[in-house]
Amino acid sequence: MNSEAEVKPDLRRDIPSVGRLVSELEAARPDLPRWALLEAVRSVLAAVREEPSSVSAASFADGLRNRAVDLARRLALPHPTRVINATGIVLHTNLGRAPLAPGAAEALAAAARSYGDLELDLVSGKRGARGGRLAEKLCALSGASGALAVNNNAGALLLALATIARGREVVVSRGELVEIGGSFRIPEILEASGARLVEVGSTNRTHAADYRAAVGPDTALLLKVHRSNFEQRGFVAEVSLQELVAIGAEAGVPVLDDLGSATLLDLRAEGWRPETQASARLRAGADVVCFSGDKLLGGPQAGILLTADPELARTMGAHPLARALRLDKLSLAALDWTLSAHLDERAPREVPVLRALLASEQDLEALARRLAAELEAPGTLRSGVEVRRDQSFAGGGSLPGFELPSWTLVVRPPSGAEDFAERLRLGEPPVLARIREGAVVFDVRTLLPGDEADLVKAIQAALV
């Protein structure tokens, strides 16, 4: 037995220096910035020193170079980078929820590249309110007497709770103690605000008598939380906003309605549930309504507070948290444009989220068939494509259980759906779609203008 034959070479002896490998890659890939190559080489060499077996001996040098180039390319990409959303989920949280309208993006860019009257009253020449004109537009749209916008809806809820109920009790149904994205939970937001949580009812059934029994001299607020990301069915019961308002009026306690996601349009004729309309919730008697700006409203990330009491809006705006949570000038400019589009009745046509959610089934079918024809042109696709009716979803914790009829392209690649989907994700631009029963499904409802040609090219490239 030859013991020498059993000795495996230690590949770590062949690991090049950082400087040498970076120089080689700079010459081979001048398109990649040096900083990205340097960081990638350091990371790859450190990993190989720890686990040399991660690169085979036969291709050790090439393996190092390829891994470093792949990592450098990822590091050099802008973040977030554009992706094509073919999932059929309009408000896809992982993909940034609402894409801005071109006009909103232009307003944001204009605010970014110049000085502006952010906190200046041009008439008087004195300091002005940062969100004053934004509040005026929100009030005009909703019928509210006071309004405020902060950087997200969790912040809006936190600010309202800290202003109204710090050190006192807030009554909430156990069925509404929801967990929102990123593992944030309503009880934790309540705790952070300094308010004390009083739970009533059970997970599936809460009655008006439960609230009445819980209200006491230390009760500051009745809180209703919309279950935006799930539904309860079966043996369930909840207290409506109107009932809760009546209970609050009896006890002299205000009601806060956290909608999570809401619109400022009346879209009941389109099948949207009435509770998604923020102005209707104010008319139903809620003292404060809060919701996100980057969901059904279709604007930038923001948290919007509407109130029937202008003094309460001013009090919230003067709270120390309001400065910590305030909108930056870029988001403010984008939100201002989005609200103007709503006021001008342009939003259903120009705001991408609304355009996608309101798209007709006939238009979607026509688009799907046109794209399928392009894919099936002679010599363009090695795998057949099927056009099929399917369902889309609002997503983003909006309109739970509300399905939208849509049309899709279904591709069954020879290499398998998982491999094909990975190729699409790693392409330029990346494409996200659904995998179902061995096929990759592309929903056309969530395609933005300009996506169609790129999607066809991406599918063709991934099938090569």
Sequence and secondary structure as in RCSB ss.txt:
>XXXX:A:sequence
MNSEAEVKPDLRRDIPSVGRLVSELEAARPDLPRWALLEAVRSVLAAVREEPSSVSAASFADGLRNRAVDLARRL
ALPHPTRVINATGIVLHTNLGRAPLAPGAAEALAAAARSYGDLELDLVSGKRGARGGRLAEKLCALSGASGALAV
NNNAGALLLALATIARGREVVVSRGELVEIGGSFRIPEILEASGARLVEVGSTNRTHAADYRAAVGPDTALLLKV
HRSNFEQRGFVAEVSLQELVAIGAEAGVPVLDDLGSATLLDLRAEGWRPETQASARLRAGADVVCFSGDKLLGGP
QAGILLTADPELARTMGAHPLARALRLDKLSLAALDWTLSAHLDERAPREVPVLRALLASEQDLEALARRLAAEL
EAPGTLRSGVEVRRDQSFAGGGSLPGFELPSWTLVVRPPSGAEDFAERLRLGEPPVLARIREGAVVFDVRTLLPG
DEADLVKAIQAALV
>XXXX:A:secstr
  GGGG    GGGG   HHHHHHHHHHH TTS HHHHHHHHHHHHHHHHH GGGS GGGHHHHHHHHHHHHHHHH
HS SS   EE SSBTT GGGTSS   HHHHHHHHHHHTS   TTB TTT SB  TTHHHHHHHHHHH  SEEEEE
S HHHHHHHHHHHHHTTSEEEEEGGG  EEGGGEEHHHHHHHHT EEEEES SSB  HHHHHHH  TTEEEEEEE
  TT    SS B   HHHHHHHHHHHT  EEEEEEE BSS  GGGT  GGGBHHHHHHTT SEEEEESSSTT SS
S EEEEES HHHHHHHHHSHHHHHTB  HHHHHHHHHHHHHHHTT HHHHSHHHHHHH  HHHHHHHHHHHHHHH
TSTTS SS EEEEEEEEEEETTEEEEEEEEEEEEEE  TT HHHHHHHHHTSSS EE EEETTEEEEEGGG  TT
HHHHHHHHHHHHT 
